[in-house]
Structure formats: C-alpha cells, structure tokens
Amino acid sequence: MIFDSCLGIDFKQNYLVLTFLKRSFGRIRLVDYRIHPILPENQKEERQSQVTSLINGFISKHQISRERISISIPRERVVVRFIKLPIATKENLRKVLEYETPKYTPFERGEVYFDYHILKEEKEWLDLFMVFVRKAEVDYYLFLLKKIGIQPISIQLPFTAALNLFFYNEGRKEKEVSALIDVSAPFLEINLIQEQRLKETFHLSLPSEEKELRITSILQKSGLKDESFSKAVVFVYGLDFDDQMLARLKEITQIKNFLPPPLNRIEAGQKASELQQIYSSIGTPLWGLAKPNIDLNLLPFEMRKKVRQIGKD
C-alpha cells in the first residue's frame, strides 16, 4: 500500500504538527508543514475544537484526501518493552503476546492495543520490540478524527516515525553506534542504534535548564562501552533543537560527532535547521509513501482491513 501523497498529524502534549508529503519520480517532497501551539488538556472541549479546525483548514488548503492520513500519538501514553521469546512462538506470536500482556504491562488482556517489531531472529530466540497502549487512549484520537471524516491509515509514535525517516535517509551504518535524540519539552527521548537495529530507548523529563548535561548523563548510563561512547554518532532534533545546543554538547562530552539527522532524500525548500525541529513529524506521513523499516502500527486490526482496501484503488 503505497500512496502518492500523505498527511501526517503529530499530536504532541502542547503542539499539533501537520506535515504534508508527496512522492513522484522516486523522490519525496515536503509540500508544507505547520507547528501549532494548542490549548492545555484541561480545556478539553476548546482544545478539541481548535485541533479539528486546524486539521480541516490544512486539508482544505492542500485538497488532501482524508483517506491518506497517518497520525502519531504521544510517547508518554504508551508502554515500550524489549522482549525475548523462544523461536517456537513465532507461528502464533500475536496470540502469545496478547495472552502475556499482564506480564509486561500494568494492563489486563483486552484493555490494550499493541503491536510489535522483530528486531532479530536467531536459531532458538526472537528479539522483539513491543508497544502497548490503553484502548481508551487510541480511541480518543480516533473519535476526534472521526468527527471530521478521518480514519487514519496508521497510528505511530514520534520515535518510530523518526527512526523510519532516519533509516529511509540511509542514516545507519553497519558498524556504527548511533543515537537519535528528540528534545521537545517537556520530554527528552534517546534511541540507541547498534548493528543497524534499535537497541535501547529512553523517555524522560527534560529540565528547563542544563538540558545538555541531562542528555550526556543519560548517554553515559546507557550501557555503551567507553570505546563505543566516544565513537558514537549522535543526531539531535526536536522542537527545542537549535545549533547552539550541538555546540554545547560537543564542549561537555567526549562525543564529537553531534549532528542534525539526515534528510538527503526529502526535498524541501525550508532551512535545514527548521526541518530538524519537526524531524519525527516528517516521518509520520512517510509511512504511507515508503516501506517502513519499523512497521509498527497501533491502528486496531478491524480498521486495518479497510486501509488495505483503500490501498488497492
């Protein structure tokens, strides 16, 4: 299911980020994007009205199909787990994981939507990356979008969207240790990539001051060996990203390779520094335009059938 255009709706705690991508002649172009501050969550009705109005306005401006929309929900709403299972479970993996949900989460079976990605398959073991979310959390966004005639083709997380964009732009190298760091207040997210696979992920509060010290402290505690730590390539992005942050990080750590993440395969007229702020948001609609490296989707299964039918048109 590959479309020629896709809208990304990135729901953040304090912002709504809209990104519109088009694909042609083997290239993907960022047509337009908008970053909108939104009302606080305690103003529920006003916030919902504001969000739906902003989405409708953007769709109308670009005449976007409401059947070609991918969304991202906040990471703080989900539970993330790295799991190792016997290879024999692969034949009925989803059922096994559904049954063992209470083992990995504070939720009961039937309370959650979940999806998984196989990181590594060995002779006797499977290494999995899993995401669980309460059904009520996802249903909130689905209900909100249904009011304006939208059923998304995928529900992602900011860091999986960013990782797919990173891999699409060939950011990973076979023997390189990389870290993708999202600095978008009030949270900090760090994802470690080793041997071309996601190894660890951290989601923590981001202090208003001394952000760089917080970042370096987490990197040092991440399990990277001294040699790997000094040679790692660290890519920084997010709504609180700026060039000065890269300079400060280089000053206070042994790591010298602090860079903006790659965007060489995305055509855009905007300044590169502006695009680093919305890196994960650009990755959200990419799911509908290119095969994702991490094919993780929290859209309920009964809704995915309709999406597949749309993809046949």
ZIJO-V437975 format. One record per residue. N is the residue number from 1. RES is the residue in one small letter. SS is DSSP state (H for helix, E for strand, C for the rest). PSI is psi as a letter, one per 20 degrees, with the letter a starting at -180 (999 if undefined). OMEGA is omega in radians with two decimals (999 if undefined). Layout:
N_RES_SS_PSI_OMEGA, N_RES_SS_PSI_OMEGA
//
This chain:
1_m_C_n_3.13, 2_i_C_p_3.12, 3_f_C_r_3.06, 4_d_C_i_3.05, 5_s_E_q_-3.14, 6_c_E_p_3.06, 7_l_E_p_3.04, 8_g_E_p_3.05, 9_i_E_o_-3.09, 10_d_E_o_3.13, 11_f_E_o_3.06, 12_k_C_r_-3.07, 13_q_C_g_-3.06, 14_n_C_i_-3.07, 15_y_E_q_2.92, 16_l_E_p_-3.13, 17_v_E_p_-3.13, 18_l_E_p_3.13, 19_t_E_p_-3.09, 20_f_E_o_-3.13, 21_l_E_q_3.01, 22_k_E_q_-3.13, 23_r_E_p_3.05, 24_s_E_q_3.11, 25_f_C_l_3.07, 26_g_C_j_3.13, 27_r_E_q_3.08, 28_i_E_p_-3.06, 29_r_E_p_3.00, 30_l_E_o_-3.07, 31_v_E_g_-3.09, 32_d_E_q_3.02, 33_y_E_q_3.10, 34_r_E_p_3.04, 35_i_E_o_-3.07, 36_h_E_o_2.92, 37_p_E_p_-3.12, 38_i_C_r_-3.09, 39_l_C_q_3.14, 40_p_C_q_-3.05, 41_e_C_h_-3.13, 42_n_C_i_3.00, 43_q_C_m_-2.92, 44_k_H_g_-3.06, 45_e_H_g_3.13, 46_e_H_h_3.12, 47_r_H_g_3.13, 48_q_H_g_3.12, 49_s_H_g_3.12, 50_q_H_g_-3.08, 51_v_H_g_-3.12, 52_t_H_h_3.11, 53_s_H_g_3.14, 54_l_H_g_3.13, 55_i_H_g_3.13, 56_n_H_g_-3.14, 57_g_H_g_3.14, 58_f_H_g_3.11, 59_i_H_g_-3.14, 60_s_H_h_-3.12, 61_k_H_g_-3.05, 62_h_H_j_-3.14, 63_q_C_l_-3.07, 64_i_C_p_3.06, 65_s_C_p_3.11, 66_r_C_i_3.08, 67_e_C_j_-3.12, 68_r_C_m_-3.05, 69_i_E_p_3.09, 70_s_E_q_-3.10, 71_i_E_r_3.05, 72_s_E_p_3.14, 73_i_E_q_-3.05, 74_p_C_p_3.13, 75_r_H_h_-3.09, 76_e_H_i_3.13, 77_r_H_i_-2.97, 78_v_E_r_3.03, 79_v_E_p_-3.11, 80_v_E_p_-3.14, 81_r_E_q_2.93, 82_f_E_p_-2.98, 83_i_E_q_3.07, 84_k_E_p_-3.10, 85_l_E_q_3.06, 86_p_E_q_-3.09, 87_i_H_h_-3.12, 88_a_H_h_-3.13, 89_t_H_i_-3.04, 90_k_H_h_-3.09, 91_e_H_h_-3.11, 92_n_H_l_-2.91, 93_l_H_g_-3.08, 94_r_H_g_3.11, 95_k_H_g_3.11, 96_v_H_g_-3.10, 97_l_H_h_3.10, 98_e_H_g_-3.14, 99_y_H_h_-3.06, 100_e_C_j_3.13, 101_t_H_g_-3.14, 102_p_H_h_3.14, 103_k_H_h_-3.04, 104_y_H_i_-3.05, 105_t_C_r_3.02, 106_p_C_j_-3.06, 107_f_C_q_3.03, 108_e_C_q_3.05, 109_r_C_p_-3.13, 110_g_C_i_3.14, 111_e_C_i_-2.94, 112_v_E_q_2.79, 113_y_E_q_3.10, 114_f_E_r_2.99, 115_d_E_r_-3.05, 116_y_E_r_3.05, 117_h_E_p_3.12, 118_i_E_o_3.14, 119_l_E_h_-3.06, 120_k_E_p_3.11, 121_e_E_o_3.14, 122_e_C_a_-3.08, 123_k_C_h_-3.04, 124_e_C_i_-3.00, 125_w_E_q_2.97, 126_l_E_p_3.00, 127_d_E_p_-3.07, 128_l_E_q_2.94, 129_f_E_p_-3.03, 130_m_E_q_3.07, 131_v_E_p_3.09, 132_f_E_q_3.09, 133_v_E_q_3.07, 134_r_E_p_3.13, 135_k_H_h_-3.12, 136_a_H_h_-3.14, 137_e_H_g_3.13, 138_v_H_g_-3.10, 139_d_H_h_3.09, 140_y_H_g_-3.12, 141_y_H_h_3.12, 142_l_H_g_3.11, 143_f_H_g_3.13, 144_l_H_g_-3.12, 145_l_H_h_-3.14, 146_k_H_h_-3.14, 147_k_C_h_3.12, 148_i_C_k_2.98, 149_g_C_k_-3.11, 150_i_C_p_2.87, 151_q_C_o_-3.05, 152_p_C_q_3.07, 153_i_C_h_3.09, 154_s_E_q_3.01, 155_i_E_o_-3.07, 156_q_E_a_3.01, 157_l_E_q_-3.11, 158_p_H_g_-3.05, 159_f_H_h_3.07, 160_t_H_h_3.07, 161_a_H_g_3.12, 162_a_H_g_3.13, 163_l_H_g_3.12, 164_n_H_h_3.08, 165_l_H_g_3.12, 166_f_H_g_3.13, 167_f_H_h_3.11, 168_y_H_h_3.12, 169_n_C_j_3.05, 170_e_C_l_-3.13, 171_g_C_h_-3.07, 172_r_C_q_3.04, 173_k_C_q_-2.92, 174_e_C_g_-3.05, 175_k_C_j_-3.05, 176_e_C_q_2.99, 177_v_C_p_-3.10, 178_s_E_q_3.02, 179_a_E_p_3.02, 180_l_E_p_-3.05, 181_i_E_p_3.11, 182_d_E_o_3.10, 183_v_E_n_3.13, 184_s_E_n_-3.09, 185_a_C_q_0.19, 186_p_C_j_-3.07, 187_f_E_q_3.04, 188_l_E_p_-3.14, 189_e_E_p_3.13, 190_i_E_p_3.12, 191_n_E_p_-3.11, 192_l_E_p_3.13, 193_i_E_p_3.13, 194_q_E_p_-3.08, 195_e_C_k_3.07, 196_q_C_k_3.12, 197_r_E_q_3.02, 198_l_E_p_-3.10, 199_k_E_g_-3.12, 200_e_E_q_3.07, 201_t_E_p_-3.12, 202_f_E_p_3.09, 203_h_E_o_-2.97, 204_l_E_r_3.08, 205_s_E_q_3.14, 206_l_C_o_-3.13, 207_p_C_q_3.14, 208_s_C_h_3.12, 209_e_C_q_3.10, 210_e_C_l_3.14, 211_k_H_h_-3.09, 212_e_H_h_3.11, 213_l_H_h_3.10, 214_r_H_g_-3.13, 215_i_H_g_-3.11, 216_t_H_h_3.12, 217_s_H_g_3.13, 218_i_H_g_3.12, 219_l_H_g_-3.12, 220_q_H_h_-3.13, 221_k_C_j_-2.99, 222_s_C_i_-3.13, 223_g_C_i_3.07, 224_l_C_p_3.07, 225_k_C_q_-3.06, 226_d_H_g_-3.11, 227_e_H_g_3.12, 228_s_H_h_-3.12, 229_f_H_g_-3.09, 230_s_H_h_-3.10, 231_k_H_i_-3.09, 232_a_C_q_3.04, 233_v_E_p_-3.03, 234_v_E_p_-3.13, 235_f_E_p_-3.04, 236_v_E_p_-3.14, 237_y_E_a_3.08, 238_g_C_r_-3.05, 239_l_C_h_3.11, 240_d_C_j_3.12, 241_f_C_q_2.92, 242_d_C_r_-3.08, 243_d_H_h_3.14, 244_q_H_h_3.12, 245_m_H_g_3.10, 246_l_H_g_-3.13, 247_a_H_g_-3.12, 248_r_H_h_3.12, 249_l_H_h_3.12, 250_k_H_h_-3.10, 251_e_H_h_-2.96, 252_i_H_j_-3.14, 253_t_C_r_3.09, 254_q_C_h_-3.13, 255_i_C_p_-3.14, 256_k_C_i_-3.10, 257_n_E_m_3.01, 258_f_E_p_-3.02, 259_l_E_q_2.89, 260_p_C_q_-3.14, 261_p_C_q_-3.04, 262_p_C_q_3.07, 263_l_C_k_-2.99, 264_n_C_h_-3.12, 265_r_C_j_3.08, 266_i_E_p_3.10, 267_e_E_p_3.14, 268_a_C_q_3.14, 269_g_C_i_-3.08, 270_q_C_r_3.06, 271_k_C_q_-3.10, 272_a_H_h_-3.11, 273_s_H_h_3.10, 274_e_H_h_-3.10, 275_l_H_h_3.10, 276_q_H_h_3.14, 277_q_H_h_-3.08, 278_i_C_k_-3.04, 279_y_H_g_-3.12, 280_s_H_h_3.14, 281_s_H_h_3.06, 282_i_H_h_3.12, 283_g_H_h_-3.09, 284_t_H_g_3.10, 285_p_H_i_3.11, 286_l_H_h_-3.14, 287_w_C_h_-3.13, 288_g_C_i_-3.05, 289_l_C_i_-3.11, 290_a_C_q_-3.13, 291_k_C_p_-3.09, 292_p_C_q_3.05, 293_n_C_g_3.05, 294_i_C_n_-3.05, 295_d_C_m_-3.09, 296_l_C_p_-3.00, 297_n_C_p_-3.12, 298_l_C_j_3.05, 299_l_C_p_3.13, 300_p_C_q_-3.03, 301_f_H_h_-3.11, 302_e_H_h_3.10, 303_m_H_h_-3.13, 304_r_H_h_3.12, 305_k_H_g_3.13, 306_k_H_h_3.12, 307_v_H_g_3.14, 308_r_H_h_3.10, 309_q_H_g_3.09, 310_i_H_g_-3.11, 311_g_H_i_3.13, 312_k_C_i_-3.07, 313_d_C_999_999
//
